[in-house]
Amino acid sequence: MMGLWTLLVACQPEPTGLVNGDISSIRVEPTEMTLVTTPDEPAQADFIAYATMADGTEIEMDLLSWKVSNFSAGDIDEDGLFESVDTNGGITDIIAQSFGVEGSARVTVIFTEDVLTEGLPETVPSEFKAASIATDEALVMTYPMNDVIIPRNLEGLGFSWDDASSAATTLYRLHFQSEITDISVYTDSSTWMSNSDLWEMISASNRDGKVTVSVSAGDWNGSTLDNVREGPLINIQVNRFDARGSVLYWGIVEQSASIMRIPIGTTESEQFWTCEGNNCCIGCHALSEDADRMAITHNGGKFSVIDVSVPDQPEEVIPVTVDHSNHAAFKAMSPSGEFMLGTDGPTLILYDLIQGVRIKEFQYPQPISHPDWSPDGSQVTFVRVTGSAASDMEFKGGEIVQVDFNEDNLTLDNEVVLKARDATYNYYYPAYSPDGEWIVYNRSQNEFPRTDGHMGCYAAPDAEVWLMSRDGSIDLRLDNANADGAIQNSYPRWGPLPDDDVLWLAFSSRREYPIDPSMDPQIWIVGVNPELAKQGLDPSATPLWLPGQSVFNDNHLPVWWSK
């Protein structure tokens, strides 16, 4: 009803006896105010407007229009009574207007809430807030990592911390705080799982979605807290838009290699596609968004094509054959969905994607692998293998090449080497960003010591994620995304183009997920800010574990789909 009041008041006549030009300025009191709101308990405040007349005198105004600049923080009625919302914080201007003259005041609404996990006494929040708190550097947040960027629709983000002084009676306070947010979670555990409601509230109310998170600990004796300590805080940024689509990745279900799917915003994986029979391995999958087609390699060689127009009912439309007519390991689909490029040793094969038949072959003196098609369809990037190779996914001396695709005569022209062969490093897995301006790729050493019997790029322990501009003039290691150590940061692939300045990237990594540790590779996602890359700065945030995976599976080859 407050929005209706505002509209009604705006239509009322101006104060009797005043004419245009009588009022030189309007002052609103109080000029600044901070209000605290809690669930189901909105805050209120009265505002008064004073007009300075042309002759310098000042009068209190009783007939004028009131409005707010930000309805997500609250609204104001015709008498100047402001009432906040009770679901989130916010900042709004209170505006008084008469005869085209305006005056304003600023209101900051702080949303505060105490969340107690099951079984904790109602007095715990007041005990923590009243306590004298000591700094404890040994009380450390282990997940998420500092400066992570998360989508506002992320479900199941876990928090975990280590406490060197933990005891059976220790209680914890997880504190989320910003200019307009003050939320505390109280628990007797060293982990806590959030939901998307929290992030949607924070992203809606906080500028840039920035919030600090800290953890405090205290010894509970049944009625009071002793030895209350607080560890170092971390910073989180909640993106103001959702991350769209789902991630399709290679995983194992009941000892069967499968393509798994996790829609962003859910916490449960689903088996998307698998193959029949024993000793069957599918992977190296590629998608065409426009054609609703997915190509999947079987046992490292021949491929089949799947209709994915109905995500819950994928259907094979071109089956795998016993001959080599559809032999291709790594593949790339044109944006239109009309063509597909596949690799077979030194041959780059152009397929009619709809029919699944070869229409042209491009022969090279050296093996070719890892093709990717630019979003505008005009260029293709791939890896040329200049060193020894066991297969198109296990080689040394890879260099990244870019060519123009001429759709009229089906040619690949104007070859440019973006990352030339290197005696030390191997370059591979290139992928265009959804805006077409960037290419992400992997780098690893050619001769990194290994004990798994493999060579080159295959599951390279020292694999790192790098980013270069499409013309190769900017080339950066994604330091925050990679972290330190040999943790196999492999096969990076982009998410759909978001409605924001952050691009999303998925990759597999052996880094530890502290809430549920595993030695198997897991899918991680990371926000990338291209504007920082243009300045020569690391554009990556710290990554987050994709909720919903089985940590006991070897999860890799993530392909981000818009559905």
C-alpha positions as CSV (number, residue, x, y, z in Angstrom):
1,M,0.0,0.0,0.0
2,M,2.9,2.4,0.5
3,G,3.7,2.4,-3.2
4,L,0.1,3.4,-3.8
5,W,0.3,6.2,-1.2
6,T,3.3,7.6,-3.0
7,L,1.4,7.7,-6.3
8,L,-1.6,9.3,-4.7
9,V,0.4,12.0,-2.9
10,A,2.3,12.8,-6.1
11,C,-1.0,13.8,-7.6
12,Q,-2.0,16.2,-4.8
13,P,-2.0,20.0,-5.4
14,E,1.0,22.0,-4.1
15,P,0.8,23.8,-0.8
16,T,-1.8,26.6,-0.8
17,G,-0.4,30.1,-1.2
18,L,2.9,29.0,-2.7
19,V,3.7,29.6,-6.3
20,N,6.5,28.5,-8.5
21,G,9.6,30.4,-7.6
22,D,8.7,30.9,-3.9
23,I,10.8,27.9,-2.8
24,S,14.5,28.1,-3.3
25,S,15.5,24.8,-1.6
26,I,14.1,21.9,0.5
27,R,15.8,20.4,3.5
28,V,14.8,16.9,4.9
29,E,15.4,16.0,8.5
30,P,17.0,13.9,9.7
31,T,19.6,14.1,6.9
32,E,21.0,10.7,7.6
33,M,19.6,7.7,9.5
34,T,20.6,4.1,10.2
35,L,17.8,1.7,10.9
36,V,18.0,-2.0,11.9
37,T,15.4,-4.4,10.6
38,T,14.9,-8.1,11.4
39,P,12.7,-10.8,10.0
40,D,9.0,-9.9,10.5
41,E,10.0,-6.6,12.3
42,P,10.4,-3.7,9.9
43,A,11.8,-0.4,11.2
44,Q,10.1,3.0,11.0
45,A,11.2,6.6,11.0
46,D,9.5,10.0,10.6
47,F,10.9,12.6,8.2
48,I,10.1,16.3,8.1
49,A,10.7,18.6,5.1
50,Y,11.6,22.3,5.5
51,A,11.4,24.8,2.7
52,T,13.8,27.8,2.4
53,M,11.8,30.6,0.7
54,A,13.0,33.1,-1.8
55,D,13.2,35.7,1.0
56,G,15.5,33.5,3.1
57,T,12.8,32.4,5.6
58,E,12.3,28.7,6.4
59,I,9.0,26.9,7.0
60,E,8.0,23.4,7.8
61,M,6.0,21.9,4.8
62,D,3.0,19.7,5.3
63,L,1.8,19.3,1.8
64,L,4.3,17.9,-0.6
65,S,5.2,14.6,-2.3
66,W,7.4,12.0,-0.8
67,K,9.2,9.2,-2.6
68,V,12.2,6.8,-2.2
69,S,15.0,6.0,-4.6
70,N,15.2,2.3,-3.7
71,F,12.0,0.4,-3.0
72,S,14.0,-2.7,-2.1
73,A,15.0,-0.9,1.1
74,G,11.5,0.4,2.0
75,D,8.8,3.0,1.2
76,I,7.4,6.2,2.6
77,D,3.8,7.4,3.0
78,E,2.3,10.9,2.4
79,D,3.1,12.0,6.0
80,G,6.8,11.3,5.7
81,L,6.7,8.0,7.6
82,F,9.3,5.6,6.2
83,E,9.0,1.8,6.8
84,S,11.8,-0.5,5.9
85,V,11.4,-4.0,4.4
86,D,12.0,-6.9,6.7
87,T,13.8,-9.3,4.3
88,N,17.1,-7.5,3.6
89,G,19.1,-4.4,4.1
90,G,19.5,-1.5,1.7
91,I,20.3,2.1,1.1
92,T,17.8,4.6,-0.1
93,D,17.3,8.3,-0.5
94,I,14.2,9.9,1.0
95,I,13.1,12.6,-1.5
96,A,10.7,15.5,-0.7
97,Q,9.5,17.4,-3.7
98,S,7.4,20.6,-4.3
99,F,7.2,22.8,-7.4
100,G,10.0,20.9,-9.0
101,V,12.4,21.6,-6.1
102,E,13.7,18.5,-4.3
103,G,15.5,17.8,-1.0
104,S,16.7,14.4,0.2
105,A,18.0,12.4,3.1
106,R,19.9,9.1,3.2
107,V,18.6,6.0,5.1
108,T,20.8,3.0,5.6
109,V,18.8,-0.1,6.5
110,I,20.8,-2.9,8.2
111,F,19.3,-6.3,8.1
112,T,20.3,-8.5,11.1
113,E,19.4,-12.1,11.9
114,D,20.6,-14.7,14.3
115,V,20.4,-18.3,13.1
116,L,20.8,-21.1,15.6
117,T,21.4,-24.6,14.5
118,E,19.2,-27.3,16.1
119,G,19.5,-27.8,19.9
120,L,21.4,-24.6,20.8
121,P,20.0,-22.4,23.6
122,E,18.3,-19.1,22.7
123,T,20.8,-17.2,24.9
124,V,23.9,-18.1,22.8
125,P,23.7,-15.1,20.5
126,S,23.6,-12.6,23.3
127,E,26.5,-14.3,25.1
128,F,28.7,-14.1,22.0
129,K,27.8,-10.4,21.4
130,A,28.5,-9.4,24.9
131,A,31.7,-11.3,25.2
132,S,35.2,-9.8,25.3
133,I,36.8,-11.3,22.2
134,A,40.5,-12.2,21.7
135,T,42.2,-12.6,18.4
136,D,43.1,-16.3,17.6
137,E,45.2,-16.8,14.4
138,A,44.9,-20.6,14.9
139,L,41.1,-20.3,14.3
140,V,41.2,-20.4,10.5
141,M,38.6,-20.6,7.8
142,T,39.6,-23.4,5.5
143,Y,36.7,-23.1,3.0
144,P,35.7,-21.1,1.1
145,M,38.9,-19.3,0.3
146,N,39.4,-15.6,0.6
147,D,38.2,-13.4,-2.3
148,V,36.0,-16.0,-3.8
149,I,33.2,-14.9,-6.2
150,I,29.9,-16.9,-6.0
151,P,26.8,-16.7,-8.1
152,R,23.8,-15.5,-6.2
153,N,21.8,-18.7,-7.0
154,L,24.5,-21.0,-5.6
155,E,23.0,-23.6,-3.4
156,G,25.0,-25.7,-0.9
157,L,28.1,-23.5,-0.4
158,G,29.8,-25.0,2.7
159,F,31.9,-23.3,5.3
160,S,34.6,-25.0,7.3
161,W,37.2,-24.0,9.7
162,D,40.0,-25.4,11.8
163,D,40.2,-24.6,15.5
164,A,43.4,-25.7,17.4
165,S,41.7,-25.1,20.7
166,S,38.5,-27.0,19.9
167,A,36.8,-28.9,22.8
168,A,33.6,-30.9,23.3
169,T,31.9,-27.8,24.7
170,T,33.0,-25.3,22.0
171,L,30.4,-23.3,20.2
172,Y,30.9,-21.2,17.1
173,R,29.6,-18.0,15.5
174,L,29.8,-17.6,11.8
175,H,29.4,-13.9,11.1
176,F,28.4,-12.4,7.7
177,Q,28.8,-8.6,7.8
178,S,28.7,-5.7,5.3
179,E,27.5,-2.1,5.3
180,I,23.9,-3.3,5.4
181,T,24.1,-7.0,6.4
182,D,24.7,-8.4,9.9
183,I,23.8,-12.2,10.0
184,S,25.2,-14.6,12.5
185,V,25.0,-18.4,12.4
186,Y,25.6,-20.3,15.7
187,T,26.6,-24.0,15.6
188,D,28.5,-26.6,17.6
189,S,30.1,-28.0,14.4
190,S,33.1,-26.8,12.5
191,T,31.1,-26.8,9.2
192,W,27.9,-25.1,8.0
193,M,26.0,-25.3,4.7
194,S,24.4,-22.2,3.2
195,N,21.6,-21.9,0.7
196,S,20.8,-19.6,-2.2
197,D,18.3,-17.5,-0.2
198,L,21.2,-16.0,1.7
199,W,23.2,-15.1,-1.4
200,E,20.2,-13.7,-3.2
201,M,19.5,-11.4,-0.2
202,I,23.1,-10.3,0.0
203,S,23.4,-9.6,-3.7
204,A,20.2,-7.7,-3.8
205,S,21.1,-5.4,-1.0
206,N,24.9,-5.0,-1.0
207,R,26.7,-2.8,-3.6
208,D,29.0,-5.2,-5.4
209,G,27.8,-8.0,-3.2
210,K,30.8,-7.7,-0.9
211,V,30.6,-9.3,2.5
212,T,33.2,-10.3,5.2
213,V,32.9,-13.6,7.0
214,S,34.6,-14.4,10.3
215,V,34.3,-17.3,12.8
216,S,34.4,-16.9,16.5
217,A,34.6,-19.7,19.1
218,G,33.7,-19.9,22.8
219,D,33.6,-22.5,25.6
220,W,30.0,-23.1,26.7
221,N,29.4,-24.1,30.3
222,G,25.6,-24.5,30.0
223,S,24.8,-20.9,30.7
224,T,27.7,-18.6,29.7
225,L,30.6,-18.4,27.3
226,D,34.3,-18.3,28.3
227,N,37.5,-17.9,26.3
228,V,35.8,-16.3,23.3
229,R,38.1,-16.1,20.3
230,E,37.9,-14.8,16.7
231,G,40.0,-15.8,13.7
232,P,41.0,-13.9,10.6
233,L,38.2,-12.8,8.4
234,I,37.7,-13.6,4.7
235,N,36.1,-11.6,1.9
236,I,33.3,-12.9,-0.4
237,Q,31.7,-11.3,-3.4
238,V,28.2,-12.4,-4.4
239,N,27.6,-11.8,-8.1
240,R,24.4,-9.9,-8.7
241,F,23.2,-12.3,-11.4
242,D,22.7,-16.0,-11.5
243,A,25.1,-18.4,-13.1
244,R,23.1,-20.0,-15.8
245,G,22.9,-23.5,-17.1
246,S,24.5,-26.7,-16.0
247,V,27.9,-28.4,-16.0
248,L,28.3,-31.7,-17.9
249,Y,31.4,-33.6,-16.8
250,W,32.9,-37.1,-17.1
251,G,32.3,-39.2,-14.0
252,I,31.7,-42.8,-12.9
253,V,28.4,-44.2,-11.7
254,E,28.4,-47.9,-10.5
255,Q,31.7,-48.5,-12.3
256,S,30.3,-47.2,-15.5
257,A,31.9,-44.1,-17.2
258,S,29.1,-41.5,-17.8
259,I,28.4,-37.9,-18.6
260,M,27.1,-36.4,-15.4
261,R,25.1,-33.2,-15.1
262,I,24.7,-30.7,-12.3
263,P,22.4,-27.7,-12.9
264,I,23.8,-24.6,-11.2
265,G,21.8,-23.9,-8.1
266,T,21.2,-27.6,-7.3
267,T,23.1,-29.9,-4.9
268,E,22.6,-33.2,-6.6
269,S,24.3,-34.7,-9.7
270,E,22.4,-36.7,-12.3
271,Q,23.5,-39.3,-14.8
272,F,23.0,-37.6,-18.1
273,W,24.3,-40.1,-20.6
274,T,26.1,-43.4,-20.4
275,C,27.0,-46.2,-22.9
276,E,25.9,-49.8,-23.0
277,G,28.2,-52.8,-22.5
278,N,31.3,-53.6,-20.6
279,N,34.7,-51.8,-20.9
280,C,32.9,-48.8,-22.3
281,C,34.3,-45.3,-21.8
282,I,32.7,-42.2,-23.1
283,G,34.0,-38.7,-22.9
284,C,35.7,-35.8,-24.9
285,H,32.2,-34.5,-25.3
286,A,31.3,-31.3,-27.2
287,L,28.0,-29.3,-27.5
288,S,26.2,-27.2,-30.1
289,E,23.8,-24.9,-28.3
290,D,22.0,-23.8,-31.5
291,A,21.6,-27.3,-32.9
292,D,20.9,-29.0,-29.5
293,R,23.5,-31.7,-30.3
294,M,26.2,-33.3,-28.2
295,A,28.9,-35.5,-29.7
296,I,30.5,-38.1,-27.4
297,T,33.6,-40.1,-28.0
298,H,33.5,-43.9,-27.3
299,N,36.6,-45.6,-26.0
300,G,38.9,-42.9,-27.2
301,G,38.0,-43.1,-30.9
302,K,34.6,-43.3,-32.7
303,F,31.8,-40.9,-31.7
304,S,28.0,-40.8,-31.6
305,V,25.7,-37.7,-31.7
306,I,23.0,-37.1,-29.1
307,D,19.9,-34.9,-29.4
308,V,19.8,-32.8,-26.2
309,S,16.8,-30.6,-27.1
310,V,14.9,-32.1,-24.2
311,P,17.5,-32.1,-21.4
312,D,15.7,-34.7,-19.3
313,Q,15.4,-37.0,-22.3
314,P,18.6,-37.1,-24.4
315,E,18.4,-39.3,-27.4
316,E,21.0,-40.8,-29.7
317,V,20.4,-39.7,-33.3
318,I,23.7,-40.8,-34.9
319,P,24.9,-44.1,-33.4
320,V,28.6,-45.1,-33.1
321,T,29.7,-47.2,-36.0
322,V,32.0,-50.2,-36.2
323,D,34.1,-48.6,-39.0
324,H,36.0,-45.4,-38.9
325,S,33.5,-43.2,-40.8
326,N,32.9,-41.3,-37.6
327,H,36.2,-41.6,-35.9
328,A,37.2,-38.5,-33.9
329,A,38.5,-38.1,-30.4
330,F,38.4,-34.4,-29.6
331,K,35.8,-32.3,-31.3
332,A,34.5,-28.8,-31.8
333,M,31.1,-27.8,-33.1
334,S,30.3,-24.7,-35.2
335,P,28.0,-22.1,-33.4
336,S,25.3,-22.8,-36.0
337,G,25.4,-26.5,-35.3
338,E,25.9,-27.2,-39.0
339,F,29.5,-28.5,-38.8
340,M,31.8,-30.4,-36.5
341,L,35.6,-30.6,-36.6
342,G,37.2,-33.8,-35.2
343,T,40.8,-34.9,-34.8
344,D,42.3,-38.2,-36.0
345,G,46.1,-38.1,-35.8
346,P,47.4,-35.6,-38.4
347,T,43.9,-35.3,-39.9
348,L,41.4,-32.6,-39.0
349,I,38.1,-33.8,-40.2
350,L,35.1,-31.6,-41.1
351,Y,31.7,-33.3,-40.6
352,D,28.2,-32.5,-41.5
353,L,26.9,-32.5,-37.9
354,I,23.3,-33.2,-38.9
355,Q,24.1,-36.3,-40.9
356,G,27.3,-37.2,-39.1
357,V,29.3,-37.8,-42.3
358,R,32.7,-36.6,-43.4
359,I,32.6,-33.8,-46.0
360,K,36.3,-32.7,-46.0
361,E,39.7,-33.5,-44.5
362,F,42.6,-31.2,-43.7
363,Q,46.0,-33.0,-43.6
364,Y,48.9,-31.7,-41.5
365,P,52.4,-33.0,-41.2
366,Q,52.0,-33.4,-37.4
367,P,49.2,-34.7,-35.1
368,I,46.3,-32.3,-34.4
369,S,44.2,-32.2,-31.3
370,H,41.9,-30.2,-29.0
371,P,40.0,-28.0,-31.6
372,D,37.6,-25.3,-30.5
373,W,35.3,-23.0,-32.5
374,S,35.0,-19.3,-31.9
375,P,31.5,-18.0,-30.9
376,D,31.2,-15.9,-34.1
377,G,32.1,-18.9,-36.2
378,S,34.9,-17.2,-38.0
379,Q,37.9,-18.9,-36.5
380,V,39.1,-22.2,-35.1
381,T,41.9,-22.9,-32.6
382,F,43.6,-26.2,-32.1
383,V,46.8,-27.8,-30.8
384,R,49.5,-28.9,-33.1
385,V,51.7,-31.6,-31.6
386,T,55.4,-31.0,-32.2
387,G,56.8,-33.5,-29.7
388,S,56.3,-37.1,-28.9
389,A,52.8,-38.4,-28.7
390,A,51.1,-41.6,-27.5
391,S,47.6,-40.3,-28.5
392,D,45.8,-37.1,-29.1
393,M,45.3,-36.6,-25.4
394,E,48.8,-37.7,-24.3
395,F,51.6,-35.8,-25.9
396,K,54.4,-33.3,-25.5
397,G,55.3,-30.1,-27.4
398,G,51.8,-28.9,-28.0
399,E,51.5,-25.4,-29.6
400,I,48.2,-23.4,-30.0
401,V,47.3,-22.4,-33.5
402,Q,44.4,-20.3,-34.8
403,V,43.0,-20.3,-38.4
404,D,40.1,-18.6,-40.2
405,F,37.2,-20.7,-41.2
406,N,35.7,-19.8,-44.6
407,E,32.2,-21.2,-44.7
408,D,31.7,-20.5,-48.4
409,N,34.4,-22.8,-49.6
410,L,35.0,-24.8,-46.4
411,T,38.6,-23.9,-46.0
412,L,40.9,-23.2,-43.0
413,D,43.1,-20.2,-43.9
414,N,45.6,-17.7,-42.5
415,E,47.2,-19.8,-39.8
416,V,48.6,-17.9,-36.8
417,V,50.6,-19.6,-34.0
418,L,49.3,-18.1,-30.7
419,K,51.5,-20.1,-28.4
420,A,54.6,-21.5,-30.2
421,R,56.3,-24.8,-29.3
422,D,58.5,-24.6,-26.3
423,A,61.3,-26.8,-25.1
424,T,60.0,-26.5,-21.5
425,Y,56.2,-26.2,-21.7
426,N,53.3,-28.0,-23.3
427,Y,50.3,-25.9,-24.4
428,Y,46.9,-27.5,-24.9
429,Y,43.1,-27.5,-24.3
430,P,42.4,-24.0,-25.7
431,A,38.8,-22.7,-25.5
432,Y,37.2,-19.4,-26.6
433,S,35.3,-17.3,-24.1
434,P,31.6,-16.8,-24.8
435,D,32.2,-13.2,-25.8
436,G,34.9,-14.3,-28.2
437,E,37.6,-12.0,-26.8
438,W,39.7,-14.5,-24.8
439,I,41.2,-18.0,-25.1
440,V,41.7,-20.0,-21.9
441,Y,44.2,-22.9,-22.1
442,N,46.4,-25.3,-20.1
443,R,50.1,-25.2,-19.7
444,S,52.3,-27.9,-18.2
445,Q,55.9,-29.0,-18.4
446,N,56.9,-31.4,-21.0
447,E,59.2,-33.4,-18.6
448,F,57.4,-33.1,-15.3
449,P,58.4,-36.1,-13.1
450,R,55.6,-38.6,-13.0
451,T,54.9,-42.0,-11.4
452,D,51.6,-42.9,-13.1
453,G,53.1,-44.2,-16.3
454,H,51.7,-41.4,-18.5
455,M,53.4,-38.6,-20.4
456,G,52.8,-35.0,-21.5
457,C,49.4,-33.4,-21.0
458,Y,47.4,-36.4,-19.9
459,A,46.3,-35.7,-16.3
460,A,49.4,-33.6,-15.9
461,P,50.0,-33.0,-12.2
462,D,51.5,-29.5,-12.8
463,A,48.8,-28.4,-15.3
464,E,48.0,-24.7,-14.9
465,V,45.1,-22.6,-16.3
466,W,46.2,-19.6,-18.4
467,L,44.4,-16.9,-20.3
468,M,45.3,-15.0,-23.4
469,S,43.5,-12.5,-25.6
470,R,42.2,-13.8,-28.9
471,D,45.1,-12.2,-30.8
472,G,47.6,-13.5,-28.2
473,S,48.8,-10.0,-27.2
474,I,47.8,-10.5,-23.5
475,D,48.9,-13.7,-21.8
476,L,48.4,-14.3,-18.1
477,R,48.6,-17.1,-15.6
478,L,45.4,-17.2,-13.5
479,D,47.2,-17.2,-10.2
480,N,44.2,-17.1,-7.9
481,A,42.4,-19.9,-9.8
482,N,45.5,-22.1,-9.9
483,A,46.7,-21.7,-6.3
484,D,50.1,-23.3,-5.5
485,G,51.4,-26.8,-6.0
486,A,50.9,-29.6,-8.6
487,I,47.2,-30.1,-8.3
488,Q,46.2,-30.9,-11.9
489,N,44.2,-27.8,-12.9
490,S,43.0,-29.2,-16.1
491,Y,40.5,-28.8,-19.1
492,P,39.1,-25.3,-18.5
493,R,35.8,-24.6,-20.2
494,W,33.6,-21.4,-20.1
495,G,30.1,-21.0,-18.9
496,P,27.4,-19.2,-21.0
497,L,27.8,-15.5,-21.5
498,P,26.3,-13.9,-18.3
499,D,24.5,-10.6,-17.9
500,D,27.3,-9.2,-15.9
501,D,31.0,-8.3,-16.0
502,V,32.1,-11.6,-14.6
503,L,32.7,-14.6,-16.8
504,W,32.5,-18.1,-15.3
505,L,35.0,-20.9,-15.9
506,A,34.9,-24.5,-14.9
507,F,37.9,-26.8,-14.7
508,S,39.0,-30.0,-12.9
509,S,41.5,-30.0,-10.0
510,R,43.0,-32.2,-7.3
511,R,42.9,-29.4,-4.8
512,E,41.4,-30.4,-1.4
513,Y,37.8,-29.7,-0.7
514,P,38.1,-29.5,3.1
515,I,34.5,-30.3,3.9
516,D,34.7,-33.7,2.2
517,P,38.4,-34.4,1.3
518,S,39.2,-36.6,-1.6
519,M,42.2,-37.5,-3.7
520,D,40.1,-37.6,-6.9
521,P,39.9,-34.7,-9.3
522,Q,36.8,-32.5,-8.7
523,I,35.0,-29.8,-10.8
524,W,35.7,-26.3,-9.6
525,I,34.3,-23.0,-10.9
526,V,35.8,-19.5,-10.8
527,G,34.8,-16.0,-11.7
528,V,36.9,-14.2,-14.2
529,N,36.9,-10.4,-14.7
530,P,38.1,-9.5,-18.2
531,E,38.6,-5.8,-17.3
532,L,41.4,-6.8,-15.0
533,A,43.0,-8.9,-17.7
534,K,43.1,-5.9,-20.0
535,Q,45.1,-4.1,-17.4
536,G,47.6,-7.0,-17.2
537,L,46.3,-8.1,-13.8
538,D,45.1,-11.6,-12.7
539,P,41.4,-11.5,-13.5
540,S,40.5,-14.7,-11.6
541,A,39.0,-15.0,-8.2
542,T,39.6,-18.0,-5.9
543,P,37.6,-21.0,-7.1
544,L,34.8,-22.9,-5.4
545,W,33.9,-26.5,-5.4
546,L,30.8,-27.3,-7.6
547,P,28.2,-28.6,-5.1
548,G,26.5,-31.9,-5.9
549,Q,29.5,-34.0,-7.0
550,S,30.5,-37.3,-5.6
551,V,33.9,-36.7,-4.1
552,F,34.9,-40.3,-4.6
553,N,34.6,-40.1,-8.4
554,D,37.3,-39.0,-10.9
555,N,35.4,-35.9,-12.1
556,H,36.8,-34.0,-15.1
557,L,36.2,-32.7,-18.6
558,P,33.6,-30.1,-17.6
559,V,31.5,-28.6,-20.4
560,W,29.2,-25.8,-19.3
561,W,25.8,-25.9,-21.0
562,S,23.2,-23.1,-21.0
563,K,20.4,-25.5,-20.1
